[in-house]
Amino acid sequence: MISNNNGTTPTQPITIGRVAPDFTALTTQGPITLSQFRGKWVLLFSHPGDFTPVCTSEFIAFSQLYDEFINRNVQLIGISIDSNPAHLGWFVSILENSGITIPFPLIADRNAEVSTLYGMVNPDRIYETSVRDVFIIDPVQRIRSILAYPATNGRNMYELLRLIDALQVSTEYRVSTPANWMPGDPLIIPVPTTYDEVLKRINDPESLGLQCKDWYYCYKNYDDVVNQNNIPAQAPAPTPTQTPAPTTTPTTNSSSFTNIISATNTNTNTTTYSNKINNTSSVSSVKKTEFKKG
């Protein structure tokens, strides 16, 4: 590591929503600074050590899907406490054994300064070894997701891509994604914040383009969301000339809701993905990204 650009080690734990600590570090592609990637999404990931089988499989997998990350405006950055010469020798070994060139930088964090800055050093180990962490950082350099994996188990690259797609669509359209969401599936709309909005959802969700099980639990079709320039953070409140909807027994359409839930899970396989992505596009496109099932 060349410098901690924040001046001091943070006293607060690294959490989702915090500004990602800036740093300048030596990598296999020369010195880099985290802040130079402002405007891009960054996937910062650590690994326990060079010349290890699980880490080798991950670097090969990241490299094979590198274009998918680039298509999503994502900069991959690896980090390890091994030296830069060790990193370079490992990359040569990967090239000789697999024919794959690693296209993204790997930080040489010999003193574990970046790892400590991000809370990646495992205090239970005798030796300074970073755990297998992932930090997804958005274009304004806020941490949006933190994942931790044991040294014995490699990461699922397709799940990382799926999570990035979900974060990007949530950021762009102010929506949420349900369990097992895949690109193209219906999206969860934020809950209303006023009583009038609640009544509107109960009595006339169709006018809002929603399918609801209850007033707080509503979906909107993916294509309707991405084709709309901007989705309101909540259902629009009635204008002063409107008469609020009468308080009546909710008339939710259970059948439609069941159909949309079924659609949400149609393309989902929670255990495996195939070894390639077909028909991939960015989340800003109407075209659906398909993660084919194994």
N, C-alpha and C positions, 0 to 999 in steps of 0.2 A: 504494500500500500504506500502511496506517495503522500496523501494528506486526507485528513478528515475535514471537509469543507465547512462543517458546522462549528468547528473550534473546540467543542467539548463533547465528551461522551454523553448521550442522552440519559437523564435520570429517570425518565418515564419509560414504561415498557412500550415496545413497538406494537401498535394495534391498528386495526382497520380504520381508515379515516384520517390517520395522521399523515403529515407531509413526510415523504420518504427522505431519510437523512442523505444529504449529498456527500459525495466523496470523489477523490481522484485516485486512480489505481493503475498499476502496471498490468497489462494483459498480453495475450498472445497476438494481439493486433496493435500493440503499442499502448501508450497511456490513454485512458478514457476518463471522463467525468460524467457522473450520472445526469447532471443537469444539461449536458449537451443533447440528451435525448428528449428534452421537453418538447411536447407536441406529438410524441409517439407513446404508445403503450410499451411498457417494459416488463419482461418476464425475467426476474432475477432469481436464479436457482443455485443452490449449493450442492456439493457432493463431497463425500468423505475423503476420497483420495484418487490419484491417478493410477493407471494400470490395475484397476479392479474391475471384475466382470460386470457387475450391475451398472456401474457408472459408464463403462464402455458401451453397454447396450443402450443406455439412455442417450449418450452423445450421438450414437449412430441414428437412433430414432428421431431425435431433435433435428438432425441434419437432413434426414429423409423427408421430413415435413416442414423444412425451413421455409419453402415458398408459401405454405399455408399461413405461417405466422407473418411473413412479409405482406401477404394479401390483406391481413387484418391490421396492418400498421403496427406490428409488434416487434420490438427489438429484444432478441434473446441475449442474456448475459449470464455466463456461468461463473462460479466462484469456488475456489478450493484453497486450503492452506499450503498446498504444495508449491514448489518454486516454478518460475517461468520456464527454466530449462527442462524441468520435469514435464510440464505441460506440453512443450514443443515436442519432446521425445515421444510422449504418449500420442499426440496427434499424428506423428509420423507412423507410429505403430498401427494406429487405426487405418490410416491410408494404405499401408502396405498389406494389411490383412482383410480389408473390406472394400478398398477402392474409393472410400468416401473421404472427402475433405471437409473438415469442420469449418463452417462458414461464419461463425459468431465468436466473439471474444470470450476468453476464460481468464478471470482475474487470479493473479498470484498473490494470495493473502497470507504471506509467510508469518506475520505476527498476529494473525487473526483479528486485525483491527476492524475491517469491514464486517466480518462475522460477528464480532462483539457489538459493533454499532447497530446491527440488526437483530441482536439477541439469538444468534444461531449457534453459539458455542454451548455445548452440553456440559454443565457443571458436574455431572455425575461420572465423567470419564477421567481417567488418570492423565491421558494425553489430550492436548488441545485439538479436538476434532469437531468439525461442524456437522450438524445433523443434515438430513436431506430436506431442506426447506425450499418453498416457492413463495415469492412475493410478486403479486401482479400490481403494477403501478400504472396509474392512468396518465393521460397527456399533461395534466397539471401537476403531476408528481405526487399525488396522494395514493396511499396504499389502499387498494380495493379488495384484496384477498390475500390470506396467508394460509399456506398448507404445509404440513410436516409429514414426512415419510420416514420410516425406519431404514437403516442402512441395508437391510436384507431384501427390501422390496422396491422395485423400480416404479416410476411414475407412469401413469397412463396418459400418453400424449393427446389422445383423442378427447379425454375428459378435460385436459387443460384447454384445448381448442374450444370445446363446448362451453366451458366456463367463460372464456374470453368473449365468445359470441354473446352469451347471456349478459355479461357486464356491459358490453358495447350497446346492445339493444336497450338495456335498462337505462343507460346513460343518455342515449340519443332520444328516446321516446318517453322517458319517465314512467316506465312500467316495471312490473316484476315478472319473474319466471317461476312456474310451479315446479314441483318435484318431477324429476325425469324429463324436464323440458329439452326439446331439440329444436334447432333453427327451423322455423316455419310453423311450429305449433302455436296454439293460442296463448295469449299473454294475459297476465293478471293486471287489472286496472286498480290504481290506488283507491283506498276507501274514501267515501265522502266525508266532508268535515262539517256539514250543517244538516239540520233536521229536514229542511226542504229537499236537499239532495238525496237524503235517505228515502223520503217518500217518492221521489221521482224514480229511483231505482226499483222500489217495491212495486209501483203501479204501472210504470211504462219503461222498462229497461230497453225495449226494442228501439225506442226513439233515440237512445244513446248508443245504439249499435252493440249492446251488451247482452250476454247470456249469464244469468245470475242464479245461484242456488240460494243465496241470502243477500241482503243489501250490502254486506261487507265483502262478499265473495263472488266477484264477477270477472268474466273473461271477455276478451275481444279478439277477433280473428287477427292473426299475424298480418295478413295482406292488408286488412283495413287500417291497421296501425301504421305500417311502413309507407302506405300510399297517402297517408294524411300528413300534411306539413308539420303539424304540431298537435299533440294530444294534451288536453288540459290536465293539470295535476289532479283534478277531481271533476265530478260532473258539474256542468254549469248551473249556477243558481238561477231561479226564476227572476225575470225582470220585474220592475215594480208594477207593470200593467198585467202581469200574469196572476192568475188565481192559483194559489198552492193546491196541489192535488189533495183530495179528501183523504182522511185517514180511513183506510179500508183494510180488509184482510189481504195480505200479500198474495199475489197471483203469479208466483214464479213458475217458469216452464221447466219442470223437472226433466221432461223428456229431452228438450234441447240441451240442457245442462249435461245430462248423461252422455249425449252424443259428443259434446265438445270435450268432455273429460276422456272419453274413449279415443277421440282423435289425438288428444295430448299424448297418450301412451302408445299409439299405434306404432310409431317408428322408434321406440325406445328398447334398448337391450341393456339392462343394468349391469351385466357381467362382462360382456365382450363386445369389441368392435372389430371390424375387418382391418386388414393391414393397409387400406388405402381409403381415400375420400373421393367420391365421385360428385360431379356437378357442384363444386364448391364456389361460393360467392361470399362477399362481405355482408354484414348484417344490414347495411344501408340499402342493399338491393332487395327487390321483391323476390328474386329467385331463391328457392329453398336450398339450403345446404343439407346434403344427405350423408349421414354417417351410416354406412351399410353394415348390417348385422352379420356376425360371423356364422 
